[in-house]
Amino acid sequence: MQLAGLLGDQESALFAAQNWSAQQPNDPQRIISVINALGAVAKNKQAAELARKLQTKPSAAADGYLLEGVYQAQSGDFVKAQELFRQSLKLNPDQGSAWEQLGLLNAYENIDTDIQTMESLTRRLTAPEQIIPLHYALGRAYDHAGDIDKAFAAFSVGGALREKTTPFNIEWALGYADRLKQSFSGDYIRERRLEKGGENHILMVSAARSGSTLLEQILATSPHITPTGEHGLMRLATLSLGAFEPRNLAQAETFKTEDWQSIAQVYVEGVRSRFGASRYYTDKTIINHYYAGVARIVLPNAKVVWCKRDPKDVAWSCFRSRIADNRWAHNLDHCVQFIQAHNQLCQHWSDIYSDDLMALSYESLVGEPEKATEKLFDHIGAAKPDHWNRFHENSGAVATASIAQVRKPINKKAVGAWKKYEKHLAPIYDKYFQ
């Protein structure tokens, strides 16, 4: 079940979770596994319904309210979500994740009281699954209250605890990015590139917290574009290529055209099967920058968008956000190095894709939205809707840390957000940013 999910085969993971739960249908942990698996394949309504079933079980009711709250928040019903998170905390005051979700929504009943409650919990709780999200929640609460020093301290403690429980090898990551550039050279791709395919696909290669969710929501105002979020189906499609390391690609030297076509087929059919028929599909999977090389081979006519944001803002936003796939963001030094390597890798893809890759500045998008969105829709080849600027009214689910921001009209509030914390960030930023 877990292996299927890690490989991007979320449908198989859901099937396995449902079979496991069927053996003991009243087991809360098995029900939770099904809820999470449903969410992974964008079946949020069913996930929320099952979470309500969990609320009837005394031993797991708090988890049921928390999980339903997550899906209500993703659907944009923040009032209902806040009620559910508060109910979860009534049943289980130690539910650190509920506090974190409230922080993501800036949903404080009384900021001073909430901070006092969370501070008392940090002195008592020790389990990583409780204390880590609590520190991130506390950081957001102090930020909301304007106490920059305590906010930075809370985020730092949360990051340090994450790094202790799930360490990250930054040297490997930097080396991997370099190896991808060497392996997927322009010549390598040109020699293997298929003649057609990918016409219906829009790949985003932006770093986390760079504006890709905003871009996707804007694109989704077109009736011809289906937003698919971060589905990870390219991982499943490219299993035959391993991790794209030189030794893996050496084994692919025997690949024929039909082998590359098979990769394309798995991806294209997987997207269509999960999300239905559409003229265009977005794909903002957070590690797409690793797949852009093989995507150029198997989806030669796909449109690629790289939303570039001030790396100082990106680093700070990633450091203060607890995102599962961002283990490199636990440590601020690693965070900055990773983002710089990401941008260098994307510049490599930009050189290879040429006009098929659009580099769009986040600052331009929020500063000159009419002009920037005109270029965006032109790049895709779709007509720009008159109502594009009402993207925040979209009813589709949003399952990222931008959950609250993209439910508001376009604005510049996030530009230069790092400057508020400049004195804390300077020791690292001065080291890497000139």
C-alpha positions in Angstrom: 0.0 0.0 0.0 2.7 2.5 1.0 5.0 1.3 -1.8 2.2 1.9 -4.4 1.7 5.4 -3.1 5.4 6.2 -3.2 5.7 5.0 -6.7 2.8 7.2 -7.8 0.3 4.4 -8.2 -2.3 6.0 -6.0 -5.2 3.9 -7.5 -3.5 0.7 -6.4 -2.7 2.3 -3.0 -6.5 3.1 -2.6 -7.4 -0.5 -3.6 -5.0 -1.9 -1.1 -6.2 0.4 1.7 -9.9 -0.5 1.0 -9.0 -4.2 1.0 -7.1 -3.8 4.3 -10.0 -1.9 5.9 -12.6 -4.4 4.7 -10.8 -7.1 6.8 -11.6 -5.0 10.0 -14.0 -2.3 8.9 -14.4 -0.8 12.4 -10.6 -0.3 12.9 -10.0 3.5 13.0 -6.5 3.3 11.6 -7.7 1.3 8.6 -10.4 3.8 8.0 -7.9 6.6 8.2 -5.7 4.8 5.6 -8.7 4.8 3.2 -9.4 8.4 3.9 -5.9 9.4 3.0 -5.8 7.2 -0.1 -9.1 8.8 -1.3 -7.6 12.2 -0.9 -4.5 11.2 -2.9 -6.7 10.5 -5.9 -8.7 13.7 -5.6 -11.9 12.0 -4.2 -12.2 14.6 -1.4 -16.0 14.3 -1.1 -15.8 10.6 -0.3 -12.9 11.2 2.0 -14.8 13.8 4.0 -17.8 11.4 4.2 -15.7 8.7 5.6 -14.1 11.1 8.1 -17.6 11.8 9.4 -18.0 8.1 10.0 -14.9 8.2 12.0 -16.4 10.9 14.2 -18.8 8.3 15.6 -16.0 6.3 17.1 -15.0 7.7 20.5 -11.4 6.6 20.3 -10.9 8.3 16.9 -13.5 11.1 16.8 -10.8 13.8 17.1 -9.0 12.5 14.1 -12.3 12.3 12.2 -13.0 16.0 12.9 -9.5 16.9 11.9 -9.6 15.0 8.6 -13.0 16.4 7.6 -11.7 19.8 8.4 -8.7 19.4 6.1 -11.0 18.5 3.2 -13.5 21.3 4.0 -10.6 23.7 4.0 -9.2 22.3 0.7 -12.7 22.9 -0.8 -12.7 26.5 0.4 -15.2 26.3 3.3 -12.9 27.8 5.9 -15.7 28.6 8.4 -16.8 24.9 8.5 -13.1 23.8 8.6 -12.4 26.1 11.6 -15.4 24.6 13.5 -14.1 21.1 12.8 -10.6 21.8 13.9 -11.8 23.4 17.2 -14.0 20.4 17.8 -11.0 18.1 17.3 -9.1 20.1 19.9 -12.0 19.9 22.4 -11.8 16.1 22.1 -8.0 16.0 22.0 -6.2 19.1 23.2 -2.9 17.5 22.2 -3.8 17.5 18.5 -0.9 19.5 17.1 -2.0 19.1 13.5 -5.3 20.8 14.3 -3.5 23.8 15.7 -1.3 23.8 12.5 -4.4 23.8 10.3 -5.9 26.7 12.2 -2.6 28.5 11.7 -2.7 28.0 7.9 -6.1 29.6 7.9 -5.1 32.4 10.3 -8.2 31.3 12.3 -7.6 32.5 15.8 -10.5 33.0 18.3 -8.2 34.9 20.7 -4.6 35.1 19.6 -3.2 35.6 23.1 -5.2 32.7 24.5 -4.3 30.4 21.6 -0.6 31.2 22.0 -0.7 30.6 25.7 -2.4 27.3 25.1 0.1 26.2 22.5 3.1 27.3 24.6 1.8 25.1 27.5 1.5 22.2 25.2 5.1 22.6 23.9 6.3 22.1 27.5 4.3 18.9 27.9 4.2 17.1 24.6 7.1 15.0 23.3 5.7 12.8 20.5 7.1 14.1 17.1 3.7 13.8 15.4 2.3 16.2 18.0 5.1 18.5 18.9 6.5 19.2 15.4 3.2 20.6 13.8 2.6 22.5 17.1 5.8 24.5 16.7 4.9 25.4 13.2 1.5 26.4 14.4 3.0 28.5 17.2 5.3 30.2 14.6 2.4 31.2 12.5 0.5 32.5 15.6 3.5 34.6 16.7 3.8 35.9 13.2 0.1 36.8 13.2 0.7 38.6 16.5 3.7 40.5 15.2 6.3 38.9 17.5 8.9 38.2 14.8 11.6 36.9 17.2 9.4 34.3 18.8 7.9 33.3 15.5 11.4 32.6 14.0 12.4 30.7 17.1 9.3 28.5 16.8 9.8 27.7 13.1 13.5 27.0 13.9 12.6 24.5 16.6 10.1 22.8 14.4 12.6 22.5 11.6 15.3 21.2 13.9 12.9 18.5 15.2 12.0 17.5 11.7 15.6 17.3 10.7 16.3 15.0 13.6 13.5 12.6 12.8 13.8 12.8 8.9 17.4 13.9 8.1 18.2 15.1 4.6 21.4 14.7 2.6 21.9 18.0 0.9 25.2 17.0 -0.8 23.4 14.1 -2.5 20.6 16.4 -3.7 23.0 19.0 -5.1 25.0 16.2 -6.8 21.8 14.7 -8.2 20.8 18.0 -9.9 24.2 18.2 -11.5 24.0 14.6 -12.7 20.6 15.2 -14.3 22.0 18.2 -16.2 24.8 16.0 -17.5 22.7 13.0 -18.3 19.8 14.9 -20.0 21.9 17.0 -22.3 20.4 18.6 -25.4 22.0 15.9 -27.6 20.7 13.1 -25.5 17.1 14.4 -25.6 17.2 15.2 -29.3 18.4 11.7 -30.2 15.4 10.1 -28.4 12.7 12.7 -28.6 9.4 11.3 -30.0 7.8 13.1 -32.9 4.4 13.8 -31.2 2.7 13.7 -27.8 2.0 15.9 -24.9 -0.2 18.4 -26.7 -2.7 18.3 -23.9 -0.3 18.7 -21.0 0.9 21.7 -19.1 3.9 20.9 -16.8 4.9 23.2 -14.0 8.5 23.0 -12.8 8.4 25.7 -10.2 9.9 25.3 -6.7 7.6 24.9 -3.8 6.0 28.2 -2.6 6.8 29.9 -5.9 3.2 30.6 -7.1 2.4 27.4 -9.0 -0.9 26.9 -7.1 -1.9 30.5 -8.1 -1.0 29.8 -11.7 -3.0 26.6 -11.7 -6.1 28.3 -10.3 -5.9 31.0 -12.9 -5.5 28.5 -15.7 -8.5 26.6 -14.3 -10.8 29.5 -15.0 -10.7 28.2 -18.6 -13.3 25.5 -19.2 -10.8 23.7 -21.4 -8.1 23.3 -18.7 -8.4 20.7 -15.9 -6.3 21.4 -12.8 -4.8 18.1 -11.5 -2.6 19.4 -8.7 0.3 17.2 -7.6 -0.6 13.7 -8.8 2.9 12.3 -9.3 1.9 10.1 -12.3 5.2 10.7 -14.1 7.0 8.8 -11.3 4.8 5.8 -12.1 5.3 6.1 -15.8 9.1 6.2 -15.6 9.7 3.3 -13.3 11.7 1.6 -16.1 14.2 4.4 -15.9 14.8 4.1 -12.2 16.1 7.2 -10.5 17.6 8.7 -13.8 21.1 8.0 -12.5 23.8 7.4 -15.1 23.6 3.6 -14.4 19.9 3.6 -15.0 20.1 5.6 -18.2 22.9 3.2 -19.4 20.4 0.4 -19.1 18.0 2.5 -21.2 20.5 2.6 -24.1 18.6 -0.4 -25.6 15.3 1.5 -25.5 13.5 1.6 -28.8 10.9 4.2 -29.8 8.1 2.0 -28.6 9.7 1.9 -25.1 9.6 5.7 -24.8 6.1 5.6 -26.2 5.1 3.2 -23.5 6.2 5.7 -20.9 4.1 8.4 -22.5 1.1 6.1 -22.7 1.2 5.2 -19.0 1.3 8.9 -18.1 -1.3 10.1 -20.5 -3.8 7.3 -19.8 -3.2 7.7 -16.1 -4.0 11.4 -16.1 -7.1 10.8 -18.3 -8.3 7.9 -16.2 -8.0 9.8 -12.9 -9.3 13.2 -14.0 -11.6 12.5 -17.0 -11.5 13.9 -20.5 -10.2 17.4 -21.1 -8.5 19.6 -23.7 -5.6 20.4 -21.3 -4.4 19.1 -18.0 -2.0 20.9 -15.6 0.6 19.0 -13.6 2.2 20.9 -10.7 3.8 17.9 -9.0 6.4 19.3 -6.7 9.3 17.3 -8.1 8.6 17.9 -11.8 11.9 19.6 -12.1 13.5 16.2 -11.9 11.2 14.8 -14.6 11.5 17.6 -17.2 14.3 15.9 -19.1 12.4 12.6 -19.7 9.2 14.6 -20.3 10.9 16.4 -23.2 11.5 13.0 -24.7 8.1 11.4 -24.2 5.8 14.5 -24.2 7.6 16.6 -26.8 4.8 19.0 -27.4 3.9 19.7 -23.8 3.9 23.3 -22.6 6.1 23.9 -19.6 5.8 26.8 -17.1 8.4 27.8 -14.7 7.1 30.3 -12.2 10.2 32.1 -10.8 10.0 33.9 -7.5 12.6 35.8 -5.5 14.6 33.0 -4.0 14.8 34.9 -0.7 11.0 34.8 -0.5 10.9 31.1 -1.6 13.5 30.0 1.0 11.7 31.8 3.8 8.3 30.5 2.8 9.6 26.9 2.5 11.4 27.1 5.9 8.2 28.3 7.7 6.0 25.6 6.0 5.8 22.0 7.0 5.5 20.3 3.6 5.9 16.6 3.5 8.1 16.4 0.4 10.3 19.4 1.5 12.7 17.6 3.8 15.4 19.9 2.5 13.6 22.9 4.1 14.1 21.7 7.7 17.5 23.5 7.7 17.6 27.1 6.4 21.1 26.6 5.0 20.0 23.5 3.1 16.9 25.2 2.0 18.8 28.0 0.3 21.2 25.6 -1.4 18.4 23.4 -2.6 16.5 26.3 -4.2 19.6 27.6 -5.9 20.2 24.1 -7.3 16.6 23.9 -8.4 16.8 27.2 -10.3 20.0 26.2 -12.0 18.4 22.9 -13.1 15.4 24.7 -14.4 17.6 27.1 -16.3 19.1 24.0 -18.0 15.6 22.8 -19.0 14.8 26.3 -20.2 17.8 26.2 -22.5 16.7 22.8 -23.9 12.9 23.5 -24.2 13.5 27.0 -25.7 10.1 28.6 -26.6 8.2 25.6 -25.2 9.2 26.6 -21.7 7.8 29.9 -20.3 9.6 31.5 -17.4 7.1 33.7 -15.6 8.0 35.9 -12.8 5.8 35.7 -9.7 6.5 39.4 -9.0 5.3 40.2 -12.6 2.2 38.0 -12.2 1.0 39.9 -9.1 2.4 43.3 -10.2 1.1 43.3 -13.8 -1.5 40.5 -13.8 -3.3 41.4 -17.0 -0.1 41.4 -19.0 1.4 38.3 -17.4 -1.8 36.2 -17.7 -2.1 37.2 -21.4 1.3 35.8 -22.0 0.5 32.7 -19.9 -2.6 31.8 -21.9 -0.9 32.6 -25.2 1.9 30.2 -24.2 -0.6 27.4 -23.4 -2.6 28.1 -26.6 -5.9 28.6 -24.8 -8.1 31.7 -24.9 -7.9 33.8 -21.8 -11.3 33.9 -20.0 -12.8 37.3 -19.2 -13.3 36.1 -15.6 -9.7 34.9 -15.1 -9.3 37.3 -12.1 -12.1 35.5 -10.3 -9.9 32.4 -9.9 -10.3 32.7 -6.1 -14.0 31.7 -6.6 -13.1 28.3 -8.0 -14.8 25.5 -6.2 -12.0 22.9 -6.9 -10.0 21.5 -4.1 -6.6 23.1 -3.2 -4.3 20.8 -1.2 -1.2 22.9 -0.7 0.2 25.4 1.8 -1.3 28.1 -0.4 -4.8 27.0 0.7 -5.8 30.4 2.1 -3.9 32.7 -0.3 -5.5 31.4 -3.5 -9.0 31.9 -2.1 -8.3 35.7 -2.2 -8.0 38.1 -5.2 -4.5 38.5 -6.6 -2.3 40.8 -4.5 1.3 41.7 -3.7 1.3 40.9 0.0 3.7 38.0 -0.3 6.3 40.0 -2.3 9.3 40.7 0.0 7.8 38.8 2.9 11.3 37.7 3.9 12.4 41.3 4.8 10.4 41.2 8.0 12.7 38.5 9.2 15.9 39.9 7.7 17.9 40.1 10.9 17.3 36.3 11.5 17.9 35.3 7.8 20.9 37.5 7.2 23.6 35.0 8.5 22.5 32.5 5.8 21.3 34.8 3.1 24.5 36.9 3.2 26.4 33.6 2.7 24.6 32.6 -0.5 22.8 35.7 -2.0 25.0 38.5 -3.4 
